[in-house]
C-alpha cells in the first residue's frame, strides 16, 4: 500500500508586490533584480518600493 503524502504544507505563497515589499524589504537592505534582457518586468516592483517610501 502506498504511503499517503501530506501536501498541507504546500500552501500558495504568492502575494502582491505591496505585501512583498512591506514584508521583506527593510531599511538598509540591498537587493538585486534580474530578468531577461530589458523586458521591464521589474519596473512595477521599483514603483511599489518608491510608493512605500523605501527608497531614500
N, C-alpha and C positions, 0 to 999 in steps of 0.2 A: 504494500500500500504506500502510495506517495505521501511524503510529508507535506502538510499544509503550510503555505508560506503566508506570513503576516505582512501585508502591504500597508498597514495603517500609518507607518512612519513615513511613507512616501506621499506626503501632502503636497498640494500645489504651492510652490514657493514664489510664484510670480507676484509682483507688486508694482504699483505705479512708480513713475520717476519721482513724484513728490514724496511718497513714502520712503523710497530707497535713499534719497538724498538726506531726508530728515533722520533716518535711522542709522545710516552707515557713515556719513560724512561729518567729520568733526573739525574744529579749528586746529590748524597745524598739520592736517593730513595731506599727504601727497598722493596723487593718483594719476594713472595713465589711461588713455582711451585709445583703443585700436579699432581698425576697421579694414575694409578692402579699398585700397587707393583713396580717392577723395569722394566717397559716396555720401558724405554728410549725415550719416546715420546718428552721430553723437551730438549733433547741434542742439537737440531738444534737452539733452541732459545738461549741457552748459547753460542753457537758458534757465532751467529749473534751479541750478546751483546759484546763479545770479539772483533769481527771484527770491530765494530764501535768504539772501544776504550772506552766503557762504564765501563769496569772493571778496577779498579785501584789497 
